[in-house]
Amino acid sequence: MSDTTKSGFSADERAAMRQRAKELKAQESAAEALQAVVEKIASLDEPDKTNAERIHAIVREVAPSLQPRLFYGSPAYANAEGKVLFFYQERAKFKARYGNLAFFDGAQLDDGTMWSTAFAITELSPADEKKVAELVKRAAGL
């Protein structure tokens, strides 16, 4: 007896179709998440908008494997397992005088027995952008 069903597809063929559907859904979800982040950044007031745009561009350049997504309504970046490594919290969210680039323990920024995991940002200078790029690379394990 053949291992095909009434549909005419074998078990292996059905499994391949399920896998492809799962891949397409993941691609769609990733595209939707990216679009949500881009839209969120565009909606921010200055200077958060410019800061978030620069951070987003840095992440896309130095760690393109990170997945953009929203984290409690803020632009965030996750690893391949979907764990958020860091996010940019706009100042308006909590009526603060600065934005906040915050990293979670998965970012592994460890440096001795004490290290920073959050950075206040009023605006990003070229030197600051270089520091953000270094932190993003470390967070992504690069």
A tleap script that builds the chain and sets N, CA, C and O, in Angstrom:
source leaprc.protein.ff14SB
mol = sequence {
  NMET SER ASP THR THR LYS SER GLY PHE SER
  ALA ASP GLU ARG ALA ALA MET ARG GLN ARG
  ALA LYS GLU LEU LYS ALA GLN GLU SER ALA
  ALA GLU ALA LEU GLN ALA VAL VAL GLU LYS
  ILE ALA SER LEU ASP GLU PRO ASP LYS THR
  ASN ALA GLU ARG ILE HIE ALA ILE VAL ARG
  GLU VAL ALA PRO SER LEU GLN PRO ARG LEU
  PHE TYR GLY SER PRO ALA TYR ALA ASN ALA
  GLU GLY LYS VAL LEU PHE PHE TYR GLN GLU
  ARG ALA LYS PHE LYS ALA ARG TYR GLY ASN
  LEU ALA PHE PHE ASP GLY ALA GLN LEU ASP
  ASP GLY THR MET TRP SER THR ALA PHE ALA
  ILE THR GLU LEU SER PRO ALA ASP GLU LYS
  LYS VAL ALA GLU LEU VAL LYS ARG ALA ALA
  GLY CLEU
}
set mol.1.N position { 0.841 -1.183 0.000 }
set mol.1.CA position { 0.000 0.000 0.000 }
set mol.1.C position { 0.879 1.236 0.000 }
set mol.1.O position { 1.868 1.290 0.731 }
set mol.2.N position { 0.549 2.194 -0.778 }
set mol.2.CA position { 1.276 3.448 -0.899 }
set mol.2.C position { 1.063 4.284 0.358 }
set mol.2.O position { 0.059 4.135 1.055 }
set mol.3.N position { 2.020 5.162 0.636 }
set mol.3.CA position { 1.833 6.033 1.816 }
set mol.3.C position { 1.183 7.354 1.421 }
set mol.3.O position { 1.267 8.325 2.172 }
set mol.4.N position { 0.548 7.409 0.281 }
set mol.4.CA position { -0.196 8.608 -0.107 }
set mol.4.C position { -1.604 8.538 0.454 }
set mol.4.O position { -2.121 7.464 0.762 }
set mol.5.N position { -2.211 9.709 0.578 }
set mol.5.CA position { -3.575 9.786 1.095 }
set mol.5.C position { -4.512 10.103 -0.056 }
set mol.5.O position { -4.109 10.135 -1.218 }
set mol.6.N position { -5.759 10.335 0.287 }
set mol.6.CA position { -6.743 10.705 -0.728 }
set mol.6.C position { -6.330 11.955 -1.479 }
set mol.6.O position { -6.714 12.134 -2.635 }
set mol.7.N position { -5.553 12.824 -0.847 }
set mol.7.CA position { -5.117 14.058 -1.501 }
set mol.7.C position { -4.061 13.789 -2.571 }
set mol.7.O position { -3.793 14.646 -3.413 }
set mol.8.N position { -3.467 12.602 -2.534 }
set mol.8.CA position { -2.437 12.266 -3.501 }
set mol.8.C position { -1.035 12.645 -3.038 }
set mol.8.O position { -0.070 12.426 -3.770 }
set mol.9.N position { -0.901 13.209 -1.838 }
set mol.9.CA position { 0.406 13.593 -1.323 }
set mol.9.C position { 0.884 12.580 -0.298 }
set mol.9.O position { 0.095 12.078 0.503 }
set mol.10.N position { 2.172 12.281 -0.322 }
set mol.10.CA position { 2.751 11.367 0.658 }
set mol.10.C position { 2.910 12.092 1.989 }
set mol.10.O position { 2.767 13.312 2.065 }
set mol.11.N position { 3.200 11.342 3.017 }
set mol.11.CA position { 3.428 11.924 4.345 }
set mol.11.C position { 4.597 12.900 4.298 }
set mol.11.O position { 4.549 13.958 4.925 }
set mol.12.N position { 5.643 12.552 3.559 }
set mol.12.CA position { 6.801 13.437 3.435 }
set mol.12.C position { 6.432 14.730 2.715 }
set mol.12.O position { 6.878 15.811 3.099 }
set mol.13.N position { 5.618 14.613 1.673 }
set mol.13.CA position { 5.184 15.799 0.937 }
set mol.13.C position { 4.320 16.701 1.819 }
set mol.13.O position { 4.466 17.923 1.791 }
set mol.14.N position { 3.426 16.102 2.597 }
set mol.14.CA position { 2.582 16.886 3.508 }
set mol.14.C position { 3.437 17.574 4.560 }
set mol.14.O position { 3.197 18.732 4.902 }
set mol.15.N position { 4.440 16.859 5.076 }
set mol.15.CA position { 5.339 17.453 6.072 }
set mol.15.C position { 6.108 18.627 5.463 }
set mol.15.O position { 6.295 19.655 6.114 }
set mol.16.N position { 6.550 18.473 4.219 }
set mol.16.CA position { 7.271 19.557 3.543 }
set mol.16.C position { 6.363 20.765 3.345 }
set mol.16.O position { 6.804 21.903 3.510 }
set mol.17.N position { 5.099 20.532 2.995 }
set mol.17.CA position { 4.154 21.638 2.808 }
set mol.17.C position { 3.882 22.351 4.129 }
set mol.17.O position { 3.784 23.578 4.164 }
set mol.18.N position { 3.759 21.584 5.218 }
set mol.18.CA position { 3.554 22.200 6.533 }
set mol.18.C position { 4.772 23.051 6.916 }
set mol.18.O position { 4.624 24.154 7.443 }
set mol.19.N position { 5.972 22.531 6.647 }
set mol.19.CA position { 7.187 23.262 6.960 }
set mol.19.C position { 7.252 24.561 6.161 }
set mol.19.O position { 7.600 25.610 6.704 }
set mol.20.N position { 6.919 24.493 4.870 }
set mol.20.CA position { 6.953 25.691 4.021 }
set mol.20.C position { 5.930 26.724 4.505 }
set mol.20.O position { 6.215 27.922 4.530 }
set mol.21.N position { 4.748 26.257 4.885 }
set mol.21.CA position { 3.724 27.176 5.400 }
set mol.21.C position { 4.222 27.858 6.674 }
set mol.21.O position { 3.992 29.050 6.879 }
set mol.22.N position { 4.904 27.095 7.523 }
set mol.22.CA position { 5.462 27.650 8.758 }
set mol.22.C position { 6.527 28.705 8.435 }
set mol.22.O position { 6.572 29.758 9.071 }
set mol.23.N position { 7.382 28.420 7.447 }
set mol.23.CA position { 8.405 29.379 7.034 }
set mol.23.C position { 7.782 30.665 6.506 }
set mol.23.O position { 8.224 31.762 6.849 }
set mol.24.N position { 6.756 30.528 5.673 }
set mol.24.CA position { 6.093 31.705 5.113 }
set mol.24.C position { 5.441 32.544 6.206 }
set mol.24.O position { 5.487 33.774 6.169 }
set mol.25.N position { 4.833 31.867 7.180 }
set mol.25.CA position { 4.198 32.588 8.286 }
set mol.25.C position { 5.253 33.337 9.102 }
set mol.25.O position { 5.032 34.476 9.514 }
set mol.26.N position { 6.397 32.694 9.332 }
set mol.26.CA position { 7.471 33.344 10.084 }
set mol.26.C position { 8.004 34.547 9.323 }
set mol.26.O position { 8.269 35.589 9.923 }
set mol.27.N position { 8.165 34.417 7.996 }
set mol.27.CA position { 8.625 35.546 7.190 }
set mol.27.C position { 7.619 36.686 7.252 }
set mol.27.O position { 7.998 37.849 7.385 }
set mol.28.N position { 6.345 36.353 7.155 }
set mol.28.CA position { 5.295 37.366 7.218 }
set mol.28.C position { 5.313 38.046 8.578 }
set mol.28.O position { 5.210 39.269 8.671 }
set mol.29.N position { 5.444 37.249 9.632 }
set mol.29.CA position { 5.479 37.809 10.984 }
set mol.29.C position { 6.692 38.717 11.173 }
set mol.29.O position { 6.584 39.779 11.785 }
set mol.30.N position { 7.846 38.300 10.648 }
set mol.30.CA position { 9.052 39.111 10.760 }
set mol.30.C position { 8.879 40.424 10.004 }
set mol.30.O position { 9.283 41.480 10.489 }
set mol.31.N position { 8.283 40.360 8.825 }
set mol.31.CA position { 8.042 41.577 8.040 }
set mol.31.C position { 7.062 42.493 8.753 }
set mol.31.O position { 7.235 43.711 8.755 }
set mol.32.N position { 6.038 41.913 9.358 }
set mol.32.CA position { 5.066 42.715 10.110 }
set mol.32.C position { 5.719 43.364 11.321 }
set mol.32.O position { 5.438 44.521 11.636 }
set mol.33.N position { 6.591 42.622 12.004 }
set mol.33.CA position { 7.275 43.158 13.179 }
set mol.33.C position { 8.195 44.309 12.771 }
set mol.33.O position { 8.239 45.342 13.440 }
set mol.34.N position { 8.928 44.127 11.671 }
set mol.34.CA position { 9.797 45.196 11.172 }
set mol.34.C position { 8.975 46.429 10.828 }
set mol.34.O position { 9.349 47.547 11.181 }
set mol.35.N position { 7.866 46.230 10.148 }
set mol.35.CA position { 7.007 47.357 9.772 }
set mol.35.C position { 6.482 48.080 11.014 }
set mol.35.O position { 6.410 49.308 11.030 }
set mol.36.N position { 6.121 47.333 12.041 }
set mol.36.CA position { 5.625 47.933 13.279 }
set mol.36.C position { 6.708 48.792 13.932 }
set mol.36.O position { 6.417 49.869 14.453 }
set mol.37.N position { 7.953 48.319 13.906 }
set mol.37.CA position { 9.060 49.082 14.487 }
set mol.37.C position { 9.298 50.355 13.685 }
set mol.37.O position { 9.454 51.431 14.261 }
set mol.38.N position { 9.325 50.239 12.370 }
set mol.38.CA position { 9.539 51.404 11.509 }
set mol.38.C position { 8.431 52.440 11.730 }
set mol.38.O position { 8.705 53.637 11.818 }
set mol.39.N position { 7.185 51.976 11.817 }
set mol.39.CA position { 6.067 52.892 12.056 }
set mol.39.C position { 6.162 53.542 13.433 }
set mol.39.O position { 5.884 54.733 13.578 }
set mol.40.N position { 6.549 52.775 14.432 }
set mol.40.CA position { 6.698 53.325 15.779 }
set mol.40.C position { 7.764 54.416 15.796 }
set mol.40.O position { 7.553 55.493 16.352 }
set mol.41.N position { 8.904 54.128 15.184 }
set mol.41.CA position { 9.984 55.108 15.136 }
set mol.41.C position { 9.515 56.381 14.439 }
set mol.41.O position { 9.795 57.486 14.904 }
set mol.42.N position { 8.811 56.229 13.335 }
set mol.42.CA position { 8.314 57.393 12.583 }
set mol.42.C position { 7.345 58.240 13.401 }
set mol.42.O position { 7.217 59.442 13.165 }
set mol.43.N position { 6.662 57.617 14.363 }
set mol.43.CA position { 5.676 58.339 15.164 }
set mol.43.C position { 6.275 59.080 16.355 }
set mol.43.O position { 5.577 59.856 17.009 }
set mol.44.N position { 7.540 58.856 16.645 }
set mol.44.CA position { 8.165 59.470 17.818 }
set mol.44.C position { 8.417 60.961 17.611 }
set mol.44.O position { 8.598 61.428 16.486 }
set mol.45.N position { 8.424 61.689 18.713 }
set mol.45.CA position { 8.794 63.102 18.702 }
set mol.45.C position { 10.314 63.199 18.699 }
set mol.45.O position { 11.012 62.254 19.066 }
set mol.46.N position { 10.810 64.352 18.281 }
set mol.46.CA position { 12.253 64.603 18.344 }
set mol.46.C position { 12.650 64.879 19.785 }
set mol.46.O position { 11.836 65.431 20.524 }
set mol.47.N position { 13.827 64.536 20.219 }
set mol.47.CA position { 14.918 63.917 19.487 }
set mol.47.C position { 14.825 62.389 19.424 }
set mol.47.O position { 15.677 61.744 18.812 }
set mol.48.N position { 13.798 61.808 20.050 }
set mol.48.CA position { 13.684 60.349 20.065 }
set mol.48.C position { 13.612 59.745 18.665 }
set mol.48.O position { 14.185 58.686 18.408 }
set mol.49.N position { 12.913 60.418 17.773 }
set mol.49.CA position { 12.773 59.893 16.415 }
set mol.49.C position { 14.143 59.721 15.759 }
set mol.49.O position { 14.455 58.660 15.219 }
set mol.50.N position { 14.948 60.768 15.811 }
set mol.50.CA position { 16.282 60.706 15.212 }
set mol.50.C position { 17.147 59.674 15.917 }
set mol.50.O position { 17.856 58.909 15.263 }
set mol.51.N position { 17.098 59.644 17.247 }
set mol.51.CA position { 17.895 58.679 18.001 }
set mol.51.C position { 17.492 57.243 17.648 }
set mol.51.O position { 18.350 56.395 17.404 }
set mol.52.N position { 16.203 56.983 17.622 }
set mol.52.CA position { 15.714 55.630 17.310 }
set mol.52.C position { 16.036 55.253 15.866 }
set mol.52.O position { 16.370 54.100 15.590 }
set mol.53.N position { 15.940 56.209 14.942 }
set mol.53.CA position { 16.305 55.935 13.540 }
set mol.53.C position { 17.770 55.548 13.435 }
set mol.53.O position { 18.118 54.601 12.729 }
set mol.54.N position { 18.632 56.279 14.139 }
set mol.54.CA position { 20.069 55.977 14.092 }
set mol.54.C position { 20.366 54.619 14.720 }
set mol.54.O position { 21.155 53.843 14.180 }
set mol.55.N position { 19.742 54.333 15.851 }
set mol.55.CA position { 19.951 53.028 16.498 }
set mol.55.C position { 19.479 51.918 15.573 }
set mol.55.O position { 20.170 50.913 15.404 }
set mol.56.N position { 18.314 52.090 14.976 }
set mol.56.CA position { 17.775 51.086 14.049 }
set mol.56.C position { 18.738 50.862 12.881 }
set mol.56.O position { 19.011 49.721 12.509 }
set mol.57.N position { 19.245 51.942 12.309 }
set mol.57.CA position { 20.183 51.820 11.194 }
set mol.57.C position { 21.465 51.105 11.623 }
set mol.57.O position { 21.992 50.274 10.884 }
set mol.58.N position { 21.959 51.425 12.805 }
set mol.58.CA position { 23.162 50.768 13.325 }
set mol.58.C position { 22.923 49.279 13.487 }
set mol.58.O position { 23.753 48.468 13.075 }
set mol.59.N position { 21.794 48.910 14.083 }
set mol.59.CA position { 21.479 47.496 14.290 }
set mol.59.C position { 21.408 46.775 12.954 }
set mol.59.O position { 21.989 45.701 12.801 }
set mol.60.N position { 20.701 47.353 11.979 }
set mol.60.CA position { 20.554 46.714 10.668 }
set mol.60.C position { 21.903 46.555 9.973 }
set mol.60.O position { 22.104 45.610 9.209 }
set mol.61.N position { 22.834 47.487 10.241 }
set mol.61.CA position { 24.153 47.431 9.610 }
set mol.61.C position { 25.081 46.436 10.287 }
set mol.61.O position { 25.699 45.612 9.613 }
set mol.62.N position { 25.190 46.499 11.615 }
set mol.62.CA position { 26.203 45.692 12.308 }
set mol.62.C position { 25.689 44.341 12.796 }
set mol.62.O position { 26.485 43.439 13.055 }
set mol.63.N position { 24.368 44.187 12.926 }
set mol.63.CA position { 23.815 42.918 13.408 }
set mol.63.C position { 22.501 42.614 12.697 }
set mol.63.O position { 21.451 42.552 13.338 }
set mol.64.N position { 22.550 42.425 11.371 }
set mol.64.CA position { 21.314 42.217 10.611 }
set mol.64.C position { 20.544 40.955 10.996 }
set mol.64.O position { 19.380 40.802 10.628 }
set mol.65.N position { 21.187 40.053 11.733 }
set mol.65.CA position { 20.494 38.844 12.176 }
set mol.65.C position { 19.500 39.122 13.305 }
set mol.65.O position { 18.617 38.304 13.566 }
set mol.66.N position { 19.635 40.264 13.975 }
set mol.66.CA position { 18.699 40.590 15.048 }
set mol.66.C position { 17.344 40.933 14.458 }
set mol.66.O position { 17.248 41.548 13.396 }
set mol.67.N position { 16.301 40.527 15.162 }
set mol.67.CA position { 14.937 40.685 14.679 }
set mol.67.C position { 14.275 41.881 15.349 }
set mol.67.O position { 14.076 41.878 16.564 }
set mol.68.N position { 13.928 42.913 14.561 }
set mol.68.CA position { 13.216 44.060 15.140 }
set mol.68.C position { 11.813 43.638 15.573 }
set mol.68.O position { 11.165 42.828 14.910 }
set mol.69.N position { 11.359 44.192 16.682 }
set mol.69.CA position { 9.996 43.970 17.158 }
set mol.69.C position { 9.669 45.026 18.191 }
set mol.69.O position { 10.558 45.729 18.672 }
set mol.70.N position { 8.412 45.138 18.530 }
set mol.70.CA position { 8.034 46.062 19.592 }
set mol.70.C position { 8.083 45.333 20.924 }
set mol.70.O position { 7.702 44.167 21.024 }
set mol.71.N position { 8.554 46.030 21.935 }
set mol.71.CA position { 8.616 45.509 23.298 }
set mol.71.C position { 7.938 46.542 24.179 }
set mol.71.O position { 8.488 47.614 24.429 }
set mol.72.N position { 6.741 46.217 24.646 }
set mol.72.CA position { 5.927 47.175 25.402 }
set mol.72.C position { 5.806 48.497 24.652 }
set mol.72.O position { 5.850 49.571 25.252 }
set mol.73.N position { 5.653 48.404 23.344 }
set mol.73.CA position { 5.458 49.575 22.512 }
set mol.73.C position { 6.717 50.322 22.119 }
set mol.73.O position { 6.633 51.363 21.469 }
set mol.74.N position { 7.879 49.819 22.495 }
set mol.74.CA position { 9.148 50.465 22.163 }
set mol.74.C position { 9.916 49.632 21.145 }
set mol.74.O position { 9.794 48.407 21.143 }
set mol.75.N position { 10.711 50.271 20.271 }
set mol.75.CA position { 11.526 49.523 19.324 }
set mol.75.C position { 12.527 48.635 20.061 }
set mol.75.O position { 13.251 49.091 20.946 }
set mol.76.N position { 12.551 47.362 19.678 }
set mol.76.CA position { 13.425 46.400 20.349 }
set mol.76.C position { 14.029 45.460 19.313 }
set mol.76.O position { 13.611 45.429 18.156 }
set mol.77.N position { 15.029 44.689 19.760 }
set mol.77.CA position { 15.737 43.778 18.864 }
set mol.77.C position { 15.978 42.464 19.597 }
set mol.77.O position { 16.485 42.437 20.719 }
set mol.78.N position { 15.601 41.375 18.931 }
set mol.78.CA position { 15.663 40.043 19.536 }
set mol.78.C position { 16.642 39.161 18.779 }
set mol.78.O position { 16.965 39.407 17.617 }
set mol.79.N position { 17.106 38.125 19.470 }
set mol.79.CA position { 17.989 37.152 18.827 }
set mol.79.C position { 17.154 36.130 18.043 }
set mol.79.O position { 15.929 36.239 17.981 }
set mol.80.N position { 17.813 35.156 17.458 }
set mol.80.CA position { 17.135 34.163 16.614 }
set mol.80.C position { 16.108 33.344 17.399 }
set mol.80.O position { 15.150 32.836 16.817 }
set mol.81.N position { 16.298 33.213 18.698 }
set mol.81.CA position { 15.344 32.475 19.530 }
set mol.81.C position { 14.145 33.327 19.921 }
set mol.81.O position { 13.215 32.844 20.567 }
set mol.82.N position { 14.169 34.594 19.528 }
set mol.82.CA position { 13.063 35.487 19.834 }
set mol.82.C position { 13.196 36.222 21.153 }
set mol.82.O position { 12.275 36.934 21.554 }
set mol.83.N position { 14.320 36.067 21.838 }
set mol.83.CA position { 14.532 36.726 23.129 }
set mol.83.C position { 15.022 38.160 22.899 }
set mol.83.O position { 16.043 38.375 22.245 }
set mol.84.N position { 14.295 39.128 23.435 }
set mol.84.CA position { 14.668 40.533 23.277 }
set mol.84.C position { 15.984 40.775 24.015 }
set mol.84.O position { 16.124 40.450 25.194 }
set mol.85.N position { 16.946 41.353 23.289 }
set mol.85.CA position { 18.255 41.653 23.868 }
set mol.85.C position { 18.347 43.097 24.351 }
set mol.85.O position { 18.991 43.380 25.361 }
set mol.86.N position { 17.696 44.014 23.618 }
set mol.86.CA position { 17.724 45.411 24.020 }
set mol.86.C position { 16.586 46.169 23.350 }
set mol.86.O position { 15.983 45.695 22.386 }
set mol.87.N position { 16.305 47.355 23.879 }
set mol.87.CA position { 15.244 48.194 23.328 }
set mol.87.C position { 15.577 49.657 23.573 }
set mol.87.O position { 16.387 49.996 24.436 }
set mol.88.N position { 14.926 50.519 22.788 }
set mol.88.CA position { 15.054 51.957 22.978 }
set mol.88.C position { 13.734 52.466 23.533 }
set mol.88.O position { 12.687 52.339 22.898 }
set mol.89.N position { 13.798 53.037 24.709 }
set mol.89.CA position { 12.597 53.581 25.355 }
set mol.89.C position { 12.607 55.091 25.183 }
set mol.89.O position { 13.488 55.787 25.687 }
set mol.90.N position { 11.607 55.579 24.462 }
set mol.90.CA position { 11.539 57.018 24.200 }
set mol.90.C position { 11.243 57.791 25.484 }
set mol.90.O position { 10.576 57.291 26.389 }
set mol.91.N position { 11.747 59.000 25.540 }
set mol.91.CA position { 11.625 59.813 26.757 }
set mol.91.C position { 10.180 60.162 27.084 }
set mol.91.O position { 9.815 60.263 28.255 }
set mol.92.N position { 9.358 60.347 26.056 }
set mol.92.CA position { 7.965 60.744 26.282 }
set mol.92.C position { 7.170 59.665 27.023 }
set mol.92.O position { 6.204 59.975 27.720 }
set mol.93.N position { 7.573 58.407 26.873 }
set mol.93.CA position { 6.815 57.311 27.483 }
set mol.93.C position { 6.657 57.506 28.991 }
set mol.93.O position { 5.589 57.253 29.548 }
set mol.94.N position { 7.732 57.956 29.646 }
set mol.94.CA position { 7.679 58.164 31.088 }
set mol.94.C position { 8.003 59.613 31.459 }
set mol.94.O position { 8.399 59.912 32.586 }
set mol.95.N position { 7.824 60.505 30.477 }
set mol.95.CA position { 8.057 61.933 30.693 }
set mol.95.C position { 9.453 62.193 31.275 }
set mol.95.O position { 9.629 63.012 32.177 }
set mol.96.N position { 10.429 61.475 30.732 }
set mol.96.CA position { 11.819 61.624 31.170 }
set mol.96.C position { 12.511 62.680 30.314 }
set mol.96.O position { 11.992 63.078 29.271 }
set mol.97.N position { 13.657 63.122 30.747 }
set mol.97.CA position { 14.385 64.130 29.979 }
set mol.97.C position { 15.336 63.508 28.965 }
set mol.97.O position { 16.018 64.231 28.239 }
set mol.98.N position { 15.394 62.177 28.901 }
set mol.98.CA position { 16.267 61.485 27.955 }
set mol.98.C position { 15.644 60.152 27.553 }
set mol.98.O position { 14.825 59.585 28.275 }
set mol.99.N position { 16.055 59.667 26.378 }
set mol.99.CA position { 15.693 58.327 25.958 }
set mol.99.C position { 16.600 57.335 26.652 }
set mol.99.O position { 17.597 57.720 27.262 }
set mol.100.N position { 16.265 56.079 26.562 }
set mol.100.CA position { 17.009 55.061 27.290 }
set mol.100.C position { 17.254 53.857 26.380 }
set mol.100.O position { 16.305 53.259 25.872 }
set mol.101.N position { 18.515 53.505 26.174 }
set mol.101.CA position { 18.875 52.283 25.461 }
set mol.101.C position { 19.205 51.254 26.526 }
set mol.101.O position { 20.223 51.363 27.209 }
set mol.102.N position { 18.336 50.246 26.667 }
set mol.102.CA position { 18.473 49.288 27.759 }
set mol.102.C position { 18.706 47.880 27.220 }
set mol.102.O position { 18.074 47.459 26.251 }
set mol.103.N position { 19.616 47.168 27.859 }
set mol.103.CA position { 19.998 45.811 27.473 }
set mol.103.C position { 19.568 44.819 28.543 }
set mol.103.O position { 19.605 45.119 29.736 }
set mol.104.N position { 19.163 43.640 28.105 }
set mol.104.CA position { 18.806 42.555 29.020 }
set mol.104.C position { 19.996 41.617 29.190 }
set mol.104.O position { 20.987 41.727 28.469 }
set mol.105.N position { 19.896 40.694 30.147 }
set mol.105.CA position { 21.022 39.816 30.450 }
set mol.105.C position { 21.453 38.953 29.272 }
set mol.105.O position { 22.613 38.546 29.204 }
set mol.106.N position { 20.552 38.667 28.351 }
set mol.106.CA position { 20.916 37.883 27.173 }
set mol.106.C position { 21.924 38.589 26.286 }
set mol.106.O position { 22.567 37.952 25.452 }
set mol.107.N position { 22.070 39.897 26.455 }
set mol.107.CA position { 23.025 40.674 25.664 }
set mol.107.C position { 24.464 40.385 26.076 }
set mol.107.O position { 25.391 40.653 25.312 }
set mol.108.N position { 24.656 39.854 27.251 }
set mol.108.CA position { 25.973 39.473 27.759 }
set mol.108.C position { 27.009 40.584 27.614 }
set mol.108.O position { 28.060 40.398 27.001 }
set mol.109.N position { 26.699 41.721 28.180 }
set mol.109.CA position { 27.631 42.842 28.178 }
set mol.109.C position { 28.610 42.765 29.348 }
set mol.109.O position { 29.317 43.730 29.640 }
set mol.110.N position { 28.645 41.630 30.004 }
set mol.110.CA position { 29.468 41.437 31.194 }
set mol.110.C position { 30.874 42.016 31.019 }
set mol.110.O position { 31.530 41.815 29.997 }
set mol.111.N position { 31.313 42.741 32.054 }
set mol.111.CA position { 32.644 43.331 32.069 }
set mol.111.C position { 33.101 43.376 33.522 }
set mol.111.O position { 32.883 44.369 34.216 }
set mol.112.N position { 33.727 42.315 33.971 }
set mol.112.CA position { 34.145 42.234 35.367 }
set mol.112.C position { 32.960 41.900 36.256 }
set mol.112.O position { 32.127 41.062 35.911 }
set mol.113.N position { 32.893 42.563 37.408 }
set mol.113.CA position { 31.828 42.273 38.367 }
set mol.113.C position { 30.722 43.325 38.367 }
set mol.113.O position { 29.736 43.196 39.093 }
set mol.114.N position { 30.891 44.384 37.537 }
set mol.114.CA position { 29.868 45.426 37.463 }
set mol.114.C position { 29.949 46.091 36.091 }
set mol.114.O position { 31.038 46.429 35.627 }
set mol.115.N position { 28.788 46.282 35.434 }
set mol.115.CA position { 28.768 46.899 34.108 }
set mol.115.C position { 27.440 47.578 33.871 }
set mol.115.O position { 26.456 47.297 34.556 }
set mol.116.N position { 27.412 48.465 32.906 }
set mol.116.CA position { 26.189 49.192 32.550 }
set mol.116.C position { 25.300 48.333 31.665 }
set mol.116.O position { 25.781 47.594 30.807 }
set mol.117.N position { 23.997 48.442 31.889 }
set mol.117.CA position { 23.028 47.765 31.029 }
set mol.117.C position { 22.010 48.734 30.459 }
set mol.117.O position { 21.130 48.331 29.698 }
set mol.118.N position { 22.118 50.005 30.816 }
set mol.118.CA position { 21.209 51.023 30.291 }
set mol.118.C position { 21.990 52.314 30.094 }
set mol.118.O position { 22.893 52.645 30.862 }
set mol.119.N position { 21.610 53.037 29.036 }
set mol.119.CA position { 22.318 54.248 28.674 }
set mol.119.C position { 21.325 55.354 28.377 }
set mol.119.O position { 20.447 55.194 27.529 }
set mol.120.N position { 21.457 56.475 29.069 }
set mol.120.CA position { 20.629 57.647 28.810 }
set mol.120.C position { 21.129 58.295 27.521 }
set mol.120.O position { 22.333 58.449 27.315 }
set mol.121.N position { 20.177 58.675 26.652 }
set mol.121.CA position { 20.553 59.289 25.378 }
set mol.121.C position { 19.728 60.554 25.161 }
set mol.121.O position { 18.499 60.511 25.108 }
set mol.122.N position { 20.431 61.684 25.037 }
set mol.122.CA position { 19.747 62.919 24.652 }
set mol.122.C position { 19.874 63.117 23.149 }
set mol.122.O position { 18.918 63.521 22.487 }
set mol.123.N position { 21.043 62.834 22.621 }
set mol.123.CA position { 21.278 62.810 21.172 }
set mol.123.C position { 22.521 61.963 20.936 }
set mol.123.O position { 23.341 61.780 21.836 }
set mol.124.N position { 22.650 61.450 19.719 }
set mol.124.CA position { 23.769 60.567 19.408 }
set mol.124.C position { 24.818 61.287 18.570 }
set mol.124.O position { 24.553 61.697 17.440 }
set mol.125.N position { 26.003 61.436 19.133 }
set mol.125.CA position { 27.134 61.987 18.390 }
set mol.125.C position { 27.760 60.842 17.587 }
set mol.125.O position { 27.416 59.682 17.813 }
set mol.126.N position { 28.664 61.139 16.662 }
set mol.126.CA position { 29.356 60.060 15.945 }
set mol.126.C position { 30.084 59.101 16.903 }
set mol.126.O position { 30.101 57.893 16.671 }
set mol.127.N position { 30.678 59.630 17.966 }
set mol.127.CA position { 31.347 58.766 18.949 }
set mol.127.C position { 30.329 57.882 19.669 }
set mol.127.O position { 30.598 56.711 19.937 }
set mol.128.N position { 29.160 58.447 19.983 }
set mol.128.CA position { 28.101 57.670 20.631 }
set mol.128.C position { 27.622 56.553 19.704 }
set mol.128.O position { 27.392 55.429 20.149 }
set mol.129.N position { 27.473 56.864 18.420 }
set mol.129.CA position { 27.023 55.860 17.455 }
set mol.129.C position { 28.018 54.709 17.383 }
set mol.129.O position { 27.627 53.547 17.262 }
set mol.130.N position { 29.298 55.035 17.456 }
set mol.130.CA position { 30.331 53.992 17.457 }
set mol.130.C position { 30.188 53.106 18.702 }
set mol.130.O position { 30.309 51.884 18.614 }
set mol.131.N position { 29.933 53.722 19.853 }
set mol.131.CA position { 29.746 52.972 21.098 }
set mol.131.C position { 28.496 52.087 21.002 }
set mol.131.O position { 28.523 50.933 21.430 }
set mol.132.N position { 27.400 52.623 20.442 }
set mol.132.CA position { 26.173 51.832 20.261 }
set mol.132.C position { 26.464 50.643 19.359 }
set mol.132.O position { 26.015 49.531 19.639 }
set mol.133.N position { 27.203 50.860 18.289 }
set mol.133.CA position { 27.538 49.759 17.371 }
set mol.133.C position { 28.321 48.666 18.098 }
set mol.133.O position { 28.068 47.479 17.894 }
set mol.134.N position { 29.264 49.062 18.940 }
set mol.134.CA position { 30.041 48.083 19.714 }
set mol.134.C position { 29.141 47.302 20.672 }
set mol.134.O position { 29.272 46.084 20.793 }
set mol.135.N position { 28.230 48.000 21.354 }
set mol.135.CA position { 27.317 47.336 22.283 }
set mol.135.C position { 26.384 46.380 21.550 }
set mol.135.O position { 26.120 45.279 22.034 }
set mol.136.N position { 25.887 46.789 20.397 }
set mol.136.CA position { 24.986 45.941 19.607 }
set mol.136.C position { 25.716 44.691 19.146 }
set mol.136.O position { 25.165 43.592 19.212 }
set mol.137.N position { 26.947 44.847 18.682 }
set mol.137.CA position { 27.740 43.684 18.258 }
set mol.137.C position { 27.920 42.707 19.418 }
set mol.137.O position { 27.744 41.500 19.252 }
set mol.138.N position { 28.267 43.227 20.577 }
set mol.138.CA position { 28.436 42.360 21.749 }
set mol.138.C position { 27.134 41.685 22.128 }
set mol.138.O position { 27.106 40.499 22.457 }
set mol.139.N position { 26.049 42.456 22.078 }
set mol.139.CA position { 24.739 41.904 22.425 }
set mol.139.C position { 24.353 40.774 21.482 }
set mol.139.O position { 23.751 39.784 21.899 }
set mol.140.N position { 24.701 40.927 20.214 }
set mol.140.CA position { 24.364 39.919 19.202 }
set mol.140.C position { 25.358 38.763 19.194 }
set mol.140.O position { 25.168 37.787 18.468 }
set mol.141.N position { 26.411 38.864 19.991 }
set mol.141.CA position { 27.403 37.803 20.041 }
set mol.141.C position { 28.351 37.817 18.854 }
set mol.141.O position { 28.872 36.775 18.455 }
set mol.142.N position { 28.575 38.997 18.291 }
set mol.142.CA position { 29.454 39.113 17.110 }
set mol.142.C position { 30.842 39.595 17.491 }
set mol.142.O position { 31.702 39.747 16.624 }
savepdb mol mol.pdb
quit
